[in-house]
């Protein structure tokens, strides 16, 4: 029999669920074509607030570890994500990014010595297929640099998850999250000013940026990093597949976007893959040797 999914998984799932609302907030509340500005304002203010609340700075190895994780989670991932989103139409970017659980499973088997099982590989493939059914559109074309950016984004976040699991922070999740958000946000500032101009900010824009900073930044990442601390790396990474599901539901409910029968099948497949990845069975003894 499978083990019951515990409350830690449910709490950790709140992070990708919140990120699933980002598309709606971005399109409806933020000025267009300013992805780096949105990323900077999501990361840096939230990080500064968390550091102020905890009143704790990194020490020893955690100065450079915070920088490395800040680069991977924010300064590197964000540009790669938006390059992929701009160059890959029709949900291709989200589909390619859904390969992340397989990357994490492979890295965890090497770095964390977690067994790479047949069940996890099948769940990863099913999750990838489910996201494809959910977000891909007919006639979507591939673009070499776009695919490379999406694969790069999946890779850097996979490395970040594994390193976060390997490097056990001496501080609370609030403090550790704050360090990473500040490091990533500071690195994004010059990139933002170099590549984008800052538009006039309306009250509606300010509301959108505030939501991203508080919920998409501080709350979601504290929950996410705490989930990495408490759960297996493979458990956490599969929860990320919830983001496109929530985005599709929000698009249907708030924007009137169509949800076809095939998309609903994709959502069910994604949720099934996530559930399988969270549970363990006695018969789950077959190991993939890599």
N, C-alpha and C positions, 0 to 999 in steps of 0.2 A: 504493500500500500504506500501511496505517496505521503510525504509529510505535509501538514497543513501550512499554508503560507502564513508567516508570522506578521505581527504588526510592524516590524521594522521595514519589511518590504513595502507595506502599504504607505508608510510615512515617506520612504525614499521615493516612491512613485509620484509623490506630489510635485517633485522638481520637474521632471519631464512633462507632467500635465500642465504646469504653469508655463513652461516654454512653448507648449502647444498653442497658447493664446498670443504669442508674440507676433505672428503673422497678422492677426486681426488688429492689434494695437499699432503695428508698424504702418499698415496700409490706411487705417482710419484716423490715426492721431498724429503721426509724425510727418515732417516734410519729406518729399520724395527724394530718392537718390542720395541719401546721406547715411549709408550703412555704418561707416566708421564712426561718425559722430554719435549715432545711436549706441554703438558698442562701447565707446569711451564713456558716455554718460550713464550707461548701465553699470559699468565696472567701477570707475574711479570714485564717484560719490558714495556708492554703497560700501566700497572697501574702506574709505576714510571714516564713515560712520561706525563700522564694525570695529575698527582699530580704536576709535575714540571710546566706544562702549566698553571694550575689554581692557583698554589701557595697557596693552601688552604688545611689545615688539619682538620680532624674531631674535634669536641669539644663536651663536655658533653656526653649525651647518645650515640652519634654517634660513639664514639670509640668502644663500645661493639656491637652496632648494625652493624657497618661495618664488625666487626669480624664475627658475626653470619651469615650475608649475604654472606661474603666471603667464609665461610665454606660450606654453603648450595650450593651456585652457582658453586664453584670451587673445594675446598679441599675434599668435600664429593661426589659431583656429578661425578667428573671425574673418580676416582677409580671405583665407582659403574658402570659407563658407560662402562669402558673397561673390567671389569670382565664380564659384561653381553655380550659384543661383542665377547669376546674370548670363552665363554662357550655356547653361543647360536648361532648356525649356521643358514644360510638361511634367514636372516632378522627377526628372531624371536625377537631379542633384540629391533629392531626398532618398531615392532608391539606392544610389551609389553609397551614400553615407550610411545606409542601413547595413553595410558590411561590417561596421564597427564591432558588433558582438563577436564575430568570427576572429577579428584581429585581436581583441582582448583575450579571447579564449586561448589563442595560440601563444600570445605573450605571457599570459598567466601560467601556462604550462611550463614555459622556459624560465621565467624570472621568479614566480611565486611557487613553483612546483605543484600547481593544481592540476589534477588529472584532466586531460582533454578527452571527454567521453563522446561516444557515438550520439548519445541523446542531445548533447549540447551542439554538436555539429549539425544535426538534423534540425534542431530548433533554430539555429542561426540561419540555415538555408531557407526554412519556412518563413522566418521573420522577414528576410530579404524579399522573398516572393510576395508575401502579404503586403509589404509597403509598396512594391511595384504595382500590384493590383489596385491599391488604394489611391495612389497619386499619379501614376503614369497616364498620359493621354495619347490617343492615336496620332501617329505621325511624328512623335517626339524623336528628334535627331540627336546623335552623339557629336560631341565636340572634344577633340583631343585634350587641349588645355583645361577645359571644364571638367572632364572626367578625372584628369590628373589632380586638379585642385580638390575635387570631392574625395578622392582616395586619400590625398594628403590630409584633409580635414579629419577623415575617419581614423587615419593612422596617428596623428598627433593627439587626438583625444583618447585613443586607446592606450598610448604610451602614458598619458597623464593619469588615467585611471589606475594602471598597474603601478606606476611610481607612487601615487598617493596611497595605495594599499601597502606598498613596501616601506615607504618612509613614514613611520608612525610619529605623528607630531606630539611634542610634549605639552602642547597647549590645547585649549578647547577648539571645537569646530568653528565657533564664532571668530576666534582670533586667527586661526589658520586660514579660514576663508577670506578674512579681511586682508591678510598679507598678500594673498594671491591676487585678489581683486585690485589692490593698490599697485602691485608690480605690473600686472597686465595693463591696467588703465594708464599708468605713466608711460609705458612703452607705446600705447596706442595714440597718445596725444600728438607727438610730432608727425606720425603717419597720417592722422586725421587732418591736421592743418596743411600738410603737404599735398594731399590728394583731394580734399574737399573744402568748399567755402562754407562758412557758418551763416545760415539764413536768419532772418528775423524770426524770433520764437514767439508764437501766439500762445494764448492761454490753453488752447487745445493741445498744442505741441508739448507744453510744459506738463500737462496732465499725463500725456503718453510717456514722456521721459521719466516722470516720477514713478509711474507704474513699473516701468522696466527696471529702474534702479532698486526700488523697494522689493518688488515681488520677483521679477525676472533675474535680478542680481543678488541682493542680500539674502532674501528668504530662500529662493530656489537653490542657490549654491551652498548655503549652510546645510540645508536638508540633503543635498546631493553628496557633499563631502562627508557628512556624518554617515550617510548610507554606505559609502565606500569603506569607511572605518569599521562599520558593524557587520557588513555582509561580504560574501565572496565577490570577487571582481566580476565574475561571469553573471552573478545575480543582478548586480547593479547595471551593467552595460545593457542587458536586455530590456531593462525598464525604459531606456532611452527610446525604444520603439513606440512608446506611448505618445510621443510628441506629434508625429504625423496623424495619429488617430484623433487626438484632441483637436488639432488644427482643422481637420476635415469636418469634425462635428461642429466646431465654432463657426466655420465658414458656412455650413448649412443653416445653423440656427440664427446667426447674426447677419450674414450677408446674402442669404437666399441662394447659396450655391447648391447645385444639384448633387445628390448622392445616389449613384446608380447601384443596381443590384450587385454588379461586379465589385464595386468599391466596398460595399458592405461585406461581401465575402472576404475581401482583402483584410478588412478590419478584424473580422473574426479569426482569420489565420494569424494575424499579428498578435492578438490577445491570447490565442492558444499557444503560440510560441513563447510568449512571455511567461505564461503560467507553467509550461513544461520546464522552462529554465529555472524557475524558482523552487521547484520540488525535486526531491530525490527519492528513488525507489530502491528496494533491496536488490532488484534485478538489474540495477544500473551498474554493471560491472565491466562492461566492454569498453576497452580503452583504445583510442586512436594513437598509434605510435608515430611520432613526428621526428 
